């Protein structure tokens, strides 16, 4: 959980810095893109879980 909070704080700082410098945000601009990134991560975790389940 500590890593998640640190990642959130780092993301907030980077987002504010980019906005302050009037640069485009280095992140997907729409919610569906964020959900897609989560889907890629979750797919990897799910496959890893299934592979462990099948090997036992």
C-alpha positions as CSV (number, residue, x, y, z in Angstrom):
1,X,0.0,0.0,0.0
2,X,2.9,2.3,0.7
3,X,4.1,2.0,-2.9
4,X,0.6,2.9,-4.2
5,X,0.5,6.0,-2.1
6,X,4.1,7.0,-3.1
7,X,3.1,6.5,-6.8
8,X,0.0,8.6,-6.3
9,X,2.0,11.5,-4.6
10,X,4.7,11.3,-7.3
11,X,2.0,11.4,-10.0
12,X,0.3,14.4,-8.4
13,X,3.6,16.3,-8.2
14,X,4.5,15.5,-11.8
15,X,1.0,16.5,-13.0
16,X,1.2,19.8,-11.1
17,X,4.8,20.5,-12.4
18,X,3.7,19.9,-16.0
19,X,0.7,22.1,-15.6
20,X,2.8,24.8,-14.0
21,X,5.3,24.7,-16.9
22,X,2.3,24.7,-19.3
23,X,3.4,21.4,-20.9
24,X,1.0,18.7,-22.1
25,X,0.3,16.1,-19.4
26,X,2.3,12.9,-19.9
27,X,-0.8,10.7,-19.4
28,X,-3.8,9.6,-21.4
29,X,-6.3,12.4,-21.6
30,X,-9.4,10.3,-21.3
31,X,-10.7,7.9,-18.7
32,X,-11.1,5.0,-21.2
33,X,-7.3,5.1,-21.8
34,X,-6.6,4.9,-18.1
35,X,-9.0,2.0,-17.9
36,X,-7.2,0.3,-20.8
37,X,-3.8,0.6,-19.0
38,X,-5.4,-0.9,-15.9
39,X,-6.8,-3.7,-18.1
40,X,-3.3,-4.5,-19.5
41,X,-1.9,-4.7,-15.9
42,X,-4.9,-6.7,-14.6
43,X,-4.6,-9.1,-17.6
44,X,-1.0,-9.8,-16.8
45,X,-1.8,-10.4,-13.1
46,X,-4.7,-12.6,-14.0
47,X,-2.6,-14.8,-16.4
48,X,0.1,-15.1,-13.8
49,X,-2.5,-16.3,-11.3
50,X,-4.1,-18.8,-13.8
51,X,-0.6,-20.2,-14.6
52,X,0.1,-20.8,-10.9
53,X,-3.2,-22.5,-10.5
54,X,-2.7,-24.8,-13.5
55,X,0.8,-25.7,-12.5
56,X,-0.3,-27.0,-9.0
